[in-house]
Amino acid sequence: MSITEDEFRLIFRELYPRMAYYALQLVDEDEMKDIVQESFVELWKRRDTLTDDNHLKAFLYRAVYNRALNSLKHQAIVKGHSQILQDIETRRMKFYSPDHNDVMQAIENQELHGLIETAIQKLPEKCRQAFVMSYLHEMKNKEIADVMGVSVRTVDAHIYKALKLLRSHLSHLKHK
């Protein structure tokens, strides 16, 4: 089945509100518009491969979900980097004297940033995903469970494991 342009317009009018509502459960309104639009563009590109309405709807839901998840991951990384930099600055203000060499501070900040980033990257995929959404994106465990398609208890377990592993990976920093 190949979707004609007129059929595509009808599908768009019928399904856009559902896809927009679904995307709004995952991302903010600005992101939602882009995500839904990109999903429909992808549907148009693949119009010759979809066999029926059920596949078409499933395709759109999955496309919106994947794009929203990618957007959340990107936002979490961006927010995580700025949060880490803010934490570094707070530590520097608290622990370093004002006459400390700026070059030395920059080097130490880069090292700390790298250590934290490396420790987060070493986490197992699901643990990292849950941790980033919880601590860096400040999402509630119920929201994370919905995004990941798992139970809240599973999210709790992923976050607990992530924190345990991060404490282990970064334990040497306490002594500095």
Salt bridges, closest charged atoms under 4 A:
GLU5 OE2 - ARG9 NH2 2.98
ASP6 OD1 - ARG9 NH1 3.58
GLU14 OE2 - ARG18 NH2 3.68
GLU29 OE2 - LYS33 NZ 3.89
GLU38 OE1 - ARG67 NE 3.55
GLU42 OE2 - ARG46 NE 2.55
GLU42 OE1 - ARG67 NH2 3.80
ASP52 OD1 - HIS55 ND1 2.96
GLU89 OE1 - ARG92 NH2 2.27
GLU108 OE1 - HIS100 NE2 3.83
GLU117 OE1 - HIS81 NE2 3.60
GLU125 OE1 - ARG128 NH2 2.39
GLU138 OE1 - LYS79 NZ 3.57
ASP146 OD1 - LYS142 NZ 3.06
